[in-house]
Amino acid sequence: MADLTTNFLGITSPNPFWLASAPPTDKEYNVRRAFEAGWGGVVWKTLGSEGPPIVNVNGPRYGAIYGADRRLLGLNNIELITDRPLETNLEEMARVKADYPDRALIASIMVPCEEEAWKAILPRVEETNADGIELNFGCPHGMSERGMGAAVGQVPEYIEMVTRWCKKYYDRPVIVKLTPNITDVRYPARAAKNGGADAVSLINTISSITSVNLDNFSPEPSIDGKGSHGGYCGPAVKPIAMNMVAEIARDPETHGLPISGIGGVTTWRDAAEFMSLGAGNVQVCTAAMTYGFKIVQEMITGLSEWMDKKGYTSTSDFIGQAVPNVTDWQYLNLNYIAKAKIDQDACIKCGRCYIACEDTSHQAIWMKEGRVFEVNDAECVACNLCVDVCPIEGCITMERMPAGATDPRTGQTVQDEYANWTMHPNNPSSQAAE
């Protein structure tokens, strides 16, 4: 089988699946169970300084968004960083690392944006023999009101400043965890790199309100009739997370900066997609909270079998392979023309493709006698909506028109205009573009 051993920043773990800093990594008991289940590493739930105590709510901490059959699509949490004593966490981290030397153990840290606060906690963390630290610059609730979390992650100058402090007082890898609650994630990533960060991890949770109780008009989760914005995570945030990972991976100013991908990783396929976009490993939270620690075995088996099928012997064989194929819209090949095709043998005659196209798209699907649905090529723009709404996978496909064919919608010969893509004005490397 493929070797899933991963080397991230010189930190070796038996597989690329790490648990993210969150409730599942809050204490020794959890982390030991996670390692026994097969996780390659953990990022310990965020540590704070020995200042005013962290006090979490004692009512509901999570709100949820559900899909079909109550499948959990997203969690909104209002939990803060660890409310356990710093010394207790440090002692437990040291014991766990000593007993599991082959697993990655990273300490997540959030303290006030003052050099002395970081200078004080870093030597104590180093004594645990943790493999590195992750700077929590992302929490969008609770701690940000105290000038930490996203309040730091939204200001590139602060990111660079604190990262420099950590590199000054800590000798092991420094990972900067980025917030998605920002307009352009490239700027905080550049700041982290300029400050000397060894890697970035993303995304942290998205500021959100998942629902409102329409009886007492309180956002959920409700605490004595009041609610607050929290951090959104789970499968629903995966598209946002992958885009941000790709933006950093293809940015010339952060090229080569290692990335730990976070956000909705639930299956081996999710992990492979993140890694193809440049992530050296992935961190998981919601999937473990939904299905338990042993879900990692499905991830390990699935990724191994896929790698075997592809002929990959190491995760490094496919990390970043999708990055060159991520481009800006203006560089897309406008000569590419496709049309929808319906497999009549697979069609169940539900009509969803027809009504979606008729009401909201390009009126490119006919409904004939006997509820037979056919594509009108003269109107089809290959928008893919029919594929997306069809309940039968593979029933509707998009098929590219061959060179020389006439597009019945435009009357043009396919690839007639700008037939040589290397001369297309949208191609950044073409002479026309120059």
C-alpha positions in Angstrom: 0.0 0.0 0.0 1.0 3.6 -0.4 3.1 5.2 2.3 1.1 7.9 4.0 4.0 9.0 6.2 4.1 12.8 6.1 6.9 15.2 6.7 5.5 18.6 7.5 8.1 21.2 8.6 10.4 18.4 9.5 7.6 16.9 11.8 7.0 13.3 10.8 3.6 11.7 11.3 2.3 8.3 10.1 -0.4 10.0 8.0 -1.4 13.5 7.0 -4.6 13.5 9.2 -4.2 15.7 12.2 -7.0 16.8 14.6 -7.4 20.5 14.7 -7.3 22.6 17.8 -10.8 22.2 19.2 -12.9 20.3 21.9 -11.6 16.9 20.6 -8.0 17.9 21.7 -8.9 19.6 25.0 -7.2 17.1 27.3 -4.9 14.1 27.6 -7.8 11.6 27.7 -9.1 12.7 24.3 -5.7 12.9 22.6 -4.7 9.4 23.8 -7.9 8.0 22.4 -7.3 9.9 19.1 -3.8 8.5 18.8 -5.0 5.0 19.5 -7.6 5.4 16.8 -4.9 6.3 14.3 -4.7 10.0 14.0 -1.3 11.2 12.7 -1.1 14.3 14.9 -3.1 16.7 17.0 -3.1 20.5 17.6 -3.9 20.8 21.3 -6.9 23.0 22.1 -5.7 26.6 22.4 -3.8 27.6 25.5 -4.0 31.0 27.1 -1.8 32.8 29.6 -2.2 32.7 33.4 -4.3 35.8 33.6 -8.0 36.3 34.2 -9.6 32.8 34.0 -11.4 31.7 30.8 -15.1 31.2 31.6 -17.2 29.3 29.0 -20.9 29.4 28.9 -22.7 26.5 30.7 -25.6 26.4 28.3 -25.6 25.3 24.6 -22.4 26.0 22.8 -23.3 24.7 19.3 -25.8 25.6 16.6 -26.2 23.4 13.5 -27.2 23.4 9.9 -28.6 20.2 8.6 -29.0 18.6 5.2 -31.2 15.8 4.1 -31.9 13.2 6.8 -30.4 15.5 9.4 -26.9 15.1 8.0 -24.8 17.7 9.8 -23.5 20.2 7.3 -22.2 22.9 9.6 -21.6 23.7 13.3 -21.6 27.1 14.8 -19.8 27.2 18.1 -19.5 29.9 20.8 -16.9 28.0 22.9 -13.8 29.9 23.9 -10.2 28.6 24.3 -9.4 26.0 27.0 -10.7 26.9 30.4 -8.4 24.4 32.0 -5.3 25.6 33.9 -2.3 26.2 31.8 0.0 24.1 33.9 -2.4 21.2 33.7 -2.4 21.3 29.9 1.4 21.6 29.7 1.8 18.6 32.0 -0.6 16.5 30.0 1.0 17.5 26.7 4.5 16.4 28.0 3.2 13.0 29.0 1.4 12.4 25.7 4.3 13.4 23.6 6.6 11.1 25.6 4.3 8.2 25.1 3.6 8.8 21.4 6.9 10.1 20.0 6.0 9.1 16.4 2.9 11.4 16.4 2.8 15.1 15.8 1.8 17.3 18.7 1.4 21.0 18.2 0.5 23.5 20.9 -2.1 26.1 19.8 -1.5 29.4 21.7 -3.4 32.7 22.1 -2.2 35.3 24.6 -2.5 39.1 24.6 -0.8 41.0 21.8 2.1 42.0 24.0 5.7 40.7 23.6 6.1 39.9 27.2 3.1 37.6 27.2 4.5 35.6 24.4 8.0 35.6 25.8 6.6 34.2 29.1 4.6 31.3 27.7 6.9 30.0 24.9 9.6 28.6 27.0 7.0 26.7 29.1 5.5 25.2 25.9 8.9 24.3 24.7 9.5 22.2 27.8 6.7 19.9 26.8 8.7 18.8 23.8 5.8 19.6 21.5 6.8 19.5 17.9 5.8 23.1 17.2 3.3 25.8 17.9 0.2 27.2 16.1 -0.6 30.8 16.6 -4.4 31.2 16.9 -5.1 34.3 15.0 -8.6 33.3 13.9 -11.3 32.9 16.6 -14.1 35.2 15.6 -15.9 35.4 19.0 -15.2 35.9 22.6 -11.4 36.2 22.5 -11.5 38.8 19.6 -13.4 41.1 21.9 -10.4 41.0 24.1 -8.0 42.0 21.4 -6.9 38.4 20.5 -7.9 35.8 17.9 -9.4 37.4 14.7 -8.7 40.8 16.1 -5.0 40.0 15.4 -5.6 37.9 12.3 -7.4 40.7 10.6 -4.4 43.1 10.9 -1.4 42.0 8.8 0.9 44.2 10.7 0.0 42.5 14.0 0.4 39.1 12.4 3.9 39.9 11.3 4.8 41.5 14.6 3.7 38.6 16.8 5.2 36.0 14.4 8.5 37.7 14.8 8.3 37.6 18.6 7.6 33.8 18.4 10.5 33.2 16.1 12.6 35.2 18.5 11.7 33.2 21.6 10.9 29.8 20.2 13.2 27.4 18.3 10.7 25.0 16.8 8.3 25.4 13.9 5.8 28.2 14.1 2.5 27.8 12.2 0.2 30.8 11.9 -3.5 30.0 11.8 -5.4 32.4 9.6 -8.9 33.8 9.9 -11.3 33.6 6.9 -13.1 36.7 8.2 -11.1 39.0 5.9 -11.4 40.3 2.4 -8.2 38.9 0.9 -6.4 36.0 2.7 -3.2 36.6 0.8 -2.3 39.7 2.8 -2.3 38.0 6.2 -0.4 35.0 4.6 2.2 37.4 3.3 2.5 39.0 6.7 3.0 35.7 8.3 5.8 34.8 5.9 7.4 38.2 6.3 7.4 37.6 10.1 9.3 34.3 9.6 6.4 31.8 9.9 7.4 28.3 9.0 3.8 27.6 7.7 0.2 28.8 7.7 -2.9 26.8 8.6 -6.3 27.7 7.4 -9.2 28.3 7.6 -10.2 29.0 11.2 -14.0 29.3 11.7 -16.2 31.8 9.9 -18.2 34.3 11.9 -21.8 33.3 11.7 -25.3 33.1 13.1 -26.9 29.8 12.0 -30.5 30.3 13.0 -32.9 32.3 15.1 -35.5 31.0 17.5 -38.8 32.4 16.1 -40.5 32.1 19.5 -38.2 34.3 21.5 -36.3 35.8 18.6 -32.9 34.7 20.0 -30.0 33.6 17.9 -29.1 29.9 18.4 -27.5 28.6 20.5 -29.5 30.7 23.0 -28.2 31.5 26.4 -31.0 32.8 28.7 -32.7 34.5 25.7 -29.6 36.0 24.1 -27.3 34.7 21.4 -24.0 35.7 19.8 -22.2 35.2 16.6 -20.0 32.2 16.7 -17.5 30.3 14.5 -18.9 28.2 11.6 -17.2 25.0 10.5 -17.9 21.6 8.9 -18.6 20.4 5.4 -20.3 23.6 4.4 -17.1 25.7 4.7 -15.0 23.4 2.6 -15.4 25.4 -0.7 -14.4 28.6 1.0 -11.4 26.9 2.7 -10.1 25.3 -0.5 -10.3 28.6 -2.4 -8.2 30.4 0.3 -5.7 27.6 0.4 -5.3 27.8 -3.4 -5.0 31.6 -3.3 -2.0 31.3 -1.0 -0.5 28.4 -2.9 -0.5 30.3 -6.2 0.4 33.7 -4.9 4.0 34.5 -6.0 4.7 36.3 -2.7 3.9 33.2 -0.6 5.0 30.6 -3.1 6.6 27.7 -1.3 5.1 28.6 2.1 3.9 25.3 3.6 0.1 25.1 4.3 -1.9 22.9 6.7 -5.4 22.7 5.2 -8.5 23.0 7.4 -12.2 23.3 6.8 -14.8 20.6 6.3 -12.5 17.7 5.7 -14.8 14.7 6.2 -13.5 12.0 3.8 -10.2 10.9 2.2 -11.3 12.7 -1.0 -11.6 16.0 0.8 -8.1 15.6 2.1 -6.8 14.7 -1.4 -8.4 17.8 -2.8 -6.9 20.1 -0.2 -3.5 18.5 -0.7 -3.7 18.8 -4.5 -4.3 22.5 -3.9 -1.0 22.8 -2.0 -1.8 21.7 1.6 1.0 19.5 3.0 -1.5 17.9 5.5 -5.0 18.5 6.7 -6.6 19.2 10.1 -10.0 17.8 11.0 -12.5 18.7 13.7 -16.2 18.6 12.8 -16.0 15.1 11.2 -14.5 13.7 14.4 -17.1 15.4 16.5 -19.8 14.0 14.3 -18.6 10.4 13.8 -16.0 9.8 16.5 -12.2 9.4 16.3 -12.3 6.1 14.3 -13.4 7.9 11.2 -9.7 8.4 10.5 -9.5 4.7 9.6 -11.8 5.3 6.7 -9.7 8.3 5.6 -6.5 6.3 5.8 -7.9 3.4 3.9 -9.5 5.5 1.2 -6.5 7.7 0.6 -4.2 4.6 0.5 -6.4 2.9 -2.0 -6.7 5.9 -4.2 -3.0 6.5 -4.2 -2.4 2.8 -5.1 -4.8 3.1 -8.0 -3.0 6.3 -9.2 0.4 4.8 -8.7 1.4 7.3 -6.1 3.8 6.0 -3.5 4.0 9.1 -1.3 1.7 12.1 -0.6 4.4 14.3 -2.0 3.6 12.8 -5.4 0.3 14.8 -5.7 0.6 17.7 -3.3 0.1 20.9 -5.3 -0.7 19.2 -8.5 -3.9 21.2 -9.0 -2.3 24.6 -8.3 -1.1 25.3 -11.9 -4.7 24.7 -13.0 -6.2 27.3 -10.8 -6.3 30.6 -12.8 -8.2 33.9 -13.0 -11.4 34.0 -15.1 -9.9 36.1 -17.9 -7.4 33.3 -18.6 -10.0 30.6 -19.3 -10.1 29.2 -22.8 -13.1 30.8 -24.6 -12.7 28.3 -27.4 -14.0 25.5 -25.2 -17.6 24.7 -26.1 -19.7 22.0 -24.5 -23.3 20.8 -24.6 -25.4 18.9 -22.1 -26.3 15.3 -23.0 -29.0 13.3 -21.3 -28.7 9.5 -20.9 -32.2 8.4 -21.6 -31.6 4.9 -20.1 -30.6 6.5 -16.8 -33.2 9.2 -16.8 -36.1 8.7 -14.2 -38.2 11.4 -15.9 -38.4 13.6 -12.7 -38.2 16.7 -14.8 -36.0 18.7 -12.5 -33.5 19.5 -15.2 -36.4 20.8 -17.4 -38.0 23.0 -14.9 -34.7 24.4 -13.6 -33.6 25.3 -17.2 -37.0 26.5 -18.3 -37.6 28.8 -15.3 -34.2 30.0 -14.3 -31.7 29.3 -17.1 -31.7 29.2 -20.9 -34.8 27.2 -21.9 -32.5 24.6 -23.5 -34.3 21.4 -22.5 -37.4 20.2 -24.3 -40.1 18.0 -22.6 -41.5 15.7 -25.3 -44.4 13.2 -25.1 -44.0 10.6 -22.4 -41.9 13.0 -20.3 -38.8 12.5 -22.5 -36.3 15.3 -21.9 -33.9 16.3 -24.7 -31.4 19.1 -24.9 -31.8 21.9 -27.5 -28.2 22.5 -28.5 -29.2 25.8 -30.2 -29.9 27.3 -26.7 -27.6 25.3 -24.5 -24.7 27.4 -23.0 -23.4 24.4 -21.0 -24.0 26.2 -17.7 -24.1 22.8 -15.9 -27.3 23.6 -13.9 -29.1 20.6 -15.2 -26.2 18.4 -14.1 -26.2 19.9 -10.6 -30.0 19.5 -10.0 -30.3 16.0 -11.5 -30.7 13.4 -8.7 -29.1 10.6 -10.8 -25.3 10.9 -10.9 -24.0 10.6 -14.4 -27.4 10.9 -16.1 -26.6 14.3 -17.6 -23.1 15.1 -18.7 -21.3 18.0 -20.5 -19.6 16.9 -23.7 -17.1 19.0 -25.5 -17.9 19.8 -29.2 -15.0 18.7 -31.5 -12.9 21.2 -33.4 -14.5 22.1 -36.8 -18.1 21.5 -35.6 -20.6 24.3 -35.9 -22.1 25.6 -32.7 -25.9 25.8 -33.4 -26.3 28.5 -30.8 -23.8 31.0 -32.3 -23.3 29.6 -35.8 -19.5 29.8 -35.3 -17.1 27.0 -36.1 -15.7 25.6 -32.9 -12.2 26.9 -32.3 -12.5 29.1 -35.4 -12.0 32.3 -33.5 -8.5 32.3 -31.8 -8.0 28.8 -33.0 -4.5 28.8 -31.6 -4.9 29.2 -27.9 -1.3 30.3 -27.5 -2.3 33.5 -29.4 -5.5 34.0 -27.5 -5.6 37.5 -25.9 -6.8 36.0 -22.7 -3.7 33.8 -22.5 -1.2 35.6 -20.3 1.7 34.0 -22.1 0.5 34.9 -25.6 2.1 37.5 -27.8 -1.2 39.2 -28.1 -1.4 39.6 -24.4 2.1 41.0 -24.4 
